[in-house]
Amino acid sequence: MDAVHRQDVGPVGVETAVGMVFQGPNDLERRKGITTELPLLKADFAVRTDGGRVSIELPSGTGPLTGTALAQLSCTVAGARLTEAPDTDTASTRVTVTVPGAWHSEGSSETCPSATGAG
């Protein structure tokens, strides 16, 4: 998995970055063959940060994420953490993704490409 940086977007915080990554590739990225395994969300999500831990609550009915989707999300979060907290050790960012009452997954930035600021 290679990091993808949106050229038309400056640095953004974690919540904005999560929203953008769940929107999927834009037109230019799709023309370049960039894809995502993250689902399009049909409702709002919530993001909470606590040091190196980020919790993302997805809307009811969202299916479990694949390993690739979880890695995409974890690396996006790690990169965005650099904007919000430049002194944060993003190499140890832990991400918990849940759909209350249905499932949860844990990911980390440890395997992110270095271009995201992690790994």
C-alpha positions as CSV (number, residue, x, y, z in Angstrom):
1,M,0.0,0.0,0.0
2,D,1.4,3.4,-1.0
3,A,0.5,6.7,0.6
4,V,-1.7,9.0,-1.4
5,H,-1.5,12.7,-0.8
6,R,-4.2,15.0,-2.1
7,Q,-2.4,17.9,-3.8
8,D,-5.4,20.3,-3.6
9,V,-5.9,19.9,0.1
10,G,-3.6,21.4,2.8
11,P,-3.0,19.8,6.2
12,V,-6.2,18.7,7.9
13,G,-7.0,17.3,11.4
14,V,-8.0,13.8,12.2
15,E,-11.8,14.2,11.9
16,T,-11.6,15.9,8.5
17,A,-9.0,13.4,7.2
18,V,-11.3,10.5,8.3
19,G,-14.2,12.0,6.5
20,M,-12.2,12.5,3.3
21,V,-10.8,9.0,3.3
22,F,-14.3,7.5,3.7
23,Q,-15.4,9.6,0.6
24,G,-13.0,7.5,-1.5
25,P,-10.8,8.6,-4.3
26,N,-11.6,11.8,-6.1
27,D,-12.0,11.9,-9.9
28,L,-8.3,12.5,-10.6
29,E,-7.2,9.7,-8.2
30,R,-9.7,7.3,-9.9
31,R,-8.3,8.1,-13.3
32,K,-4.8,7.2,-11.9
33,G,-6.2,3.8,-10.8
34,I,-6.3,4.6,-7.0
35,T,-8.9,2.6,-5.2
36,T,-10.1,2.1,-1.6
37,E,-11.5,-0.7,0.4
38,L,-13.3,1.6,2.8
39,P,-17.1,1.7,2.5
40,L,-19.0,4.9,1.7
41,L,-20.7,5.9,4.9
42,K,-24.4,6.4,4.9
43,A,-24.5,8.4,8.2
44,D,-22.2,10.4,10.4
45,F,-19.2,9.0,12.3
46,A,-17.5,10.1,15.5
47,V,-13.8,10.6,16.3
48,R,-12.2,10.8,19.7
49,T,-8.4,11.3,20.3
50,D,-6.5,10.6,23.5
51,G,-2.8,11.0,23.1
52,G,-1.7,8.2,20.7
53,R,-5.1,6.5,20.7
54,V,-7.8,7.4,18.2
55,S,-11.3,5.9,18.4
56,I,-13.6,6.0,15.4
57,E,-17.3,5.1,15.8
58,L,-19.0,4.2,12.5
59,P,-22.7,4.3,11.9
60,S,-24.9,1.3,12.5
61,G,-25.0,-1.1,9.6
62,T,-21.4,-0.5,8.5
63,G,-19.8,-3.9,7.8
64,P,-16.4,-4.9,9.2
65,L,-13.3,-3.4,7.6
66,T,-10.9,-5.5,5.6
67,G,-7.2,-5.5,6.7
68,T,-6.4,-3.2,3.8
69,A,-9.2,-0.8,4.8
70,L,-8.1,-0.7,8.4
71,A,-4.5,0.0,7.3
72,Q,-5.8,2.9,5.0
73,L,-7.7,4.4,7.9
74,S,-4.9,3.9,10.4
75,C,-2.3,5.5,8.2
76,T,-4.6,8.4,7.3
77,V,-5.2,9.0,11.0
78,A,-1.4,8.9,11.8
79,G,-0.7,11.4,9.1
80,A,-3.4,13.8,10.3
81,R,-2.2,13.5,13.9
82,L,1.0,15.2,12.7
83,T,-1.1,18.3,11.8
84,E,-3.0,18.3,15.1
85,A,-0.1,17.4,17.4
86,P,3.2,17.7,15.7
87,D,5.1,16.3,18.7
88,T,3.0,13.2,18.7
89,D,4.8,9.9,18.1
90,T,2.7,8.8,15.1
91,A,4.7,5.6,14.8
92,S,2.7,4.4,17.8
93,T,-0.7,5.7,16.8
94,R,-3.4,3.1,17.7
95,V,-6.8,3.2,16.0
96,T,-9.9,1.5,17.3
97,V,-12.9,1.4,14.9
98,T,-16.3,0.3,16.2
99,V,-19.9,-0.1,15.2
100,P,-21.6,-0.2,18.6
101,G,-23.2,-3.5,19.3
102,A,-21.8,-5.1,16.1
103,W,-18.0,-5.2,15.8
104,H,-14.7,-3.5,16.5
105,S,-11.2,-3.6,15.0
106,E,-7.8,-2.4,16.1
107,G,-5.2,-1.0,13.9
108,S,-1.9,0.9,14.3
109,S,0.4,3.1,12.3
110,E,3.4,0.7,12.7
111,T,3.2,-0.5,9.2
112,C,2.4,2.8,7.4
113,P,4.6,4.0,4.6
114,S,7.0,6.6,5.9
115,A,5.4,9.2,3.5
116,T,2.5,9.5,6.0
117,G,4.9,10.6,8.8
118,A,4.7,7.2,10.5
119,G,6.4,3.9,10.4
